[in-house]
Amino acid sequence: MLLTFSGIMTAQESQVKIREVGVRFNNLDNFGIIYKKGSEKSLFRLTLLSLNSMSNNSKKESEKYSRNRSIGLGMNLGFENRKPVTEKLDFYSGLDFISSFSYNSMELIQTLTENTTWNISSGVGFIIGLRYNINNDLAISAEVVPSVLFSVGEIISSVNYVASDEIHSGFEIGFGNRGAGLTLSYRFIK
């Protein structure tokens, strides 16, 4: 892998260098930021898919008091190779190394119930996409990223001070719309 990346970066040194920053939407309900650096033909990609945190305290007559907390982070690192189809349209493909972490905690004070879950996933995705150049600075891309992922996590539950603990792990192979995305990007040319 290191030899492949170093070969790509060496080949890019003699070409015009570009940088792109974009907003990537997954399933139109989740977004992230993508940064690309390289040449017109080959680019390094860094995608911050999600960064979220939530803390919620509520008081209801039926539950008296509840507390919810969550945090999540997803990041991909990879490269893409572009091939022009027309003057304004490019086809691209490549690899993404995928990683994500999530943590959730929920507590109901009246029933003495507490649930905590965490999950870590990593894997590789195969990028297939089309990029339309609106003008010299703006572009819109559509891509799918079929992937192979391994995940491990834990669910810790407690009801009336009686605890249970479940560790889970598994593989996921997918070509669904979960990895589909639309990106609007801005280009900087050096």
C-alpha positions, 0 to 999 in steps of 0.5 A, a space after each residue: 500500500 505504501 509503495 502504491 501511495 508513494 508511486 502516485 505522489 511521485 507521479 503527481 509532482 510533475 503535474 499541475 497540483 489541485 486541491 478540492 474541498 467539498 460537502 458530501 451527502 449520504 442518502 440526503 440525510 447525513 453529510 460530511 466533508 471531503 478533501 482531495 489533493 493531487 493531479 487531474 488524474 490521481 488524487 488522495 482523499 480524506 473524508 470526515 463522514 460524520 462527527 456528532 455529539 448529543 446530550 439530552 436530559 428530559 423530565 416526563 411524568 411517566 419516566 420522571 427523568 431520563 438522560 441520553 448521550 451519544 458521540 460518533 466519528 467516521 473517517 475514510 482515507 483513500 485515493 481515486 483515479 480519474 478518466 475523462 469521458 467528455 470535456 465536462 464529465 469524468 469517471 473515477 474509481 479507487 479505494 477508501 479505507 473506512 473507519 468509524 466509532 460510535 458510543 450511545 448511553 441511555 438512562 431512565 432514572 425511575 426504572 433504574 434502567 441503563 443501556 450503553 453501546 459502543 461500536 468500532 468498524 473498519 474496512 475497505 471500500 471500492 469507489 465508483 463515481 462520475 464527476 461533472 465540472 460545472 465550471 473551473 472551480 465547482 463540480 458535483 460528483 455522484 459515487 457508490 462505495 461498495 465495501 467490506 467491513 469488520 465491526 466489533 462492539 459491546 452492549 451493556 444493560 442494567 435493569 434494577 441493578 442487574 447487569 448484562 453484557 454482550 459483545 458482538 462482532 461480524 463482517 458486512 459485505 455490501 453494495 447498497 445505497 448506504 455508501 452512495 453519496 453526492 458531493 459538491 466541491 470547490 477546486 483550488 489549483 496551485 
